[in-house]
Amino acid sequence: MTGVLGALGAMAAIAAVGWLLGRTGLLGRHADEALARVVFVVAAPALLVVTIAHADLHLLLSRVALVTAASTAVVALTAVLVLRGVWRHPVDEAALGVLAASYLNAANVGIPVAVYVLGDAVAVVPTLLFQLLVLAPITFTILETTRARGARPVGPGSATADAPSAARAVVGRTARNPIIIAAVVGLLLAALPWDLPEVVYEPFRIVGAAAAPLALLAFGMSLSAPRVEEHRMLTRELALVTVLRSVVHPALAFGLGTLVGLEGPALLAVTTMAALPTAQNVLVYALHYGAGRTVARDAGLTTTVLAVPAVLVVAATLG
């Protein structure tokens, strides 16, 4: 558990440096958006290529993967129903809210938790693969579709006449999305019947190592921005995301895991992974698409603080 607390403390320290940079203005205006773009376009894709390429794809067919996928899907669909169906948020805002509720910090927090609590880093792989191969591509397709519709010309007959061009624009934007490209490339490399020399992956590994600290710096810098009246904390949105992330998801994972016959270390693994906080990358995506920044920022902070007691409770109950 000391290792988990150490990992969370290191993340807090990097975010604090970002906050200081934001408060002092040493990197200039909109530096958080610039850092977020570097993460989105370069560092995160490099990390994804290496991570997925070295993953065991057979884990996608395990009962652990089934529980991970099902519990995450229920959380995401619940967030969709509330944010879009009840509160009528715009599509892009709702998509980022759903991501804040369902996209876990599987790398920065998940890996040390898997190592120090579960004793095996492989426990985080099903969560990583589901997020990278399913959750992220679906979300980015929705966001790119929304962006393409926003750029579509309006006028008499434009809805019909521009439908093919709008569809091509969506496909083009989605196909050029760096996160989706990286996930597809990593998947193809993992499926190869042979392994590429590790020297090929080394540049990706070096650049990808910058993704986590840069995302945390951008996160800290976003916290330093003064709140204006129209961008105060979205209380009900934050409450929804926090409850789904820190309470509902681990409870669902435990229930579904028990239902399919998981027990012992396997049940502990899926429940612990479901208790992880919102990933800082959600804020990176929010900054990139210009939507959902407040809930992404506040959810990242709140659920990270709650992750320590959540993981402790799960470990004490099932360990």
Number of C-alpha atoms within 10 A of each C-alpha: 15 9 13 20 14 12 18 19 12 14 19 18 15 20 24 19 16 25 22 17 20 25 16 12 14 10 11 10 10 14 18 27 21 16 21 28 20 18 27 22 15 19 25 26 25 27 26 27 25 25 23 25 24 15 19 14 16 9 16 17 10 12 17 24 19 18 27 27 20 16 25 27 15 16 21 24 13 17 25 22 14 16 21 17 12 10 13 13 15 13 17 22 22 24 25 25 30 28 29 33 34 29 29 28 23 24 17 18 23 26 22 23 28 22 17 14 21 21 13 14 15 16 24 23 23 27 26 23 24 18 21 23 18 14 19 17 19 16 16 21 18 17 24 22 21 15 16 19 16 10 11 15 11 11 7 8 8 11 13 9 10 14 13 11 12 19 14 13 19 21 16 13 18 21 14 11 18 18 26 22 17 25 26 19 18 24 23 13 19 21 16 10 7 8 11 12 8 10 9 10 15 12 13 20 19 13 16 21 15 17 23 21 18 24 29 29 28 33 32 28 26 25 22 17 12 10 11 8 7 7 11 11 15 14 10 11 21 23 14 19 29 24 13 25 28 24 15 18 27 25 17 22 27 24 16 22 25 13 11 12 10 19 14 9 14 16 21 24 29 27 28 29 28 32 31 27 30 31 30 28 28 29 32 28 23 25 25 19 18 13 21 24 22 22 29 31 27 24 28 26 20 17 25 25 14 17 20 17 13 21 23 15 14 19 17 10 9 15 14
